[in-house]
Amino acid sequence: MHEGDSIPGFTSVDTFYYLLQPQLEKLRQPALDCLDTTYNQIETLTSNIIDKVFLRFPSLRPVI
């Protein structure tokens, strides 16, 4: 099915992509979930830091 120019004894790049693509698709959603969780945690941490830093000047918080 995936014949092409390759070194004898090794599969072609097309075969490698064909076999790898379904496995990569399984990793897509968990990776996106991990990125979303990380983003939310960083946003919460920065919000807490900004609250503490600008405690004396609350009117500057929305600007920052």
Residue pairs with C-beta under 8 A, 6 or more apart in sequence:
2 11
2 12
2 14
2 15
2 18
3 12
4 12
4 13
4 14
5 12
6 12
6 13
50 61
50 64
51 61
54 60
54 61
54 64
